[in-house]
Amino acid sequence: MWPEADSFLRRAELTEWMDEPCSYAEFRACLRDLTQVNRIVLSYRPTLRWLEQFALRGRGPLHIVDVGSGAGDMLRRIEAWARKRGIAVRLTGIDLNPHAAQAAREFTSSDSRIEWTTCGAFEYRPRVAIDLVISSLFTHHLADAEIVSFLRWMERTAAQGWFINDLYRARVPYHAFRLLAYGMRWHRFVRHDGPVSILRSFREDDWLHYAQQAGLNADTMQIAGAWPGRLCVARVKA
């Protein structure tokens, strides 16, 4: 049941099954269904719309790093987007779970030039300077202090800007996803973790609080909802 506002569980007290140790076959099956989820609920659209402004800058190849890249479907969409527009990009997906890179390579065509790396964001040492950092459905997996550290890291690391594509914490998306997940017979991890992800996700005041804790000026950030059930946070540098 959806908890009442005055008794909302602390985010740190909620856990997702895919964050726990499991076999590669189980993790891969979960990622396969998550790719279908992302396609159905238009997960890629906010990130691709945000990237359009950088396509117009014409500053040469863009190095885009996707943190928590999972199955790699976001970067595959970006690669197709860039190819269609004739934009030179260098794409890197990093994920702490070694199963993610293995699955992403399996799901990606042999002619792709996306690089998959297993590491945490703070340990990543790029060979080429990073222009943009993006993440999708990543930050709700983090504890509050880790989110603050992640904001600071992105601000230090990304030369041109960063974009967080995550979930909006609300009753309607919570119940709608539960019905959709069971109706589609998605993997048991997805059926369990999807509603939990929404409970662990954010409202605008949460992001304003994190920005303050990270020492960021909220006036230089954009926080906006995207249908259905997304809340995105962006920073574009001059």
Buried (B, 14 or more C-beta within 10 A) or exposed (E): EBEEEEEEEEBEEBEBBBEEEBEEEBBBBBBBBBBBBBEEBEBBBBBBEBBEEBBEEEEEEBBBBBBBBBBBBBBBBBBEBBEEEEBEBBBBBBBBBEBBBBBBBEBBEEEBEBBBBBEEBEEBEBEEEBBBBBBBBBBBBBEBEBBBBBBBBBBEBBEBBBBBBBBBBBEEBBBBBBEBBEEBEBBBBBBBBBBBBBBBBBEBEBBBBBBEBBEBEBEEBEBEBBEBBBBBBBBBEE
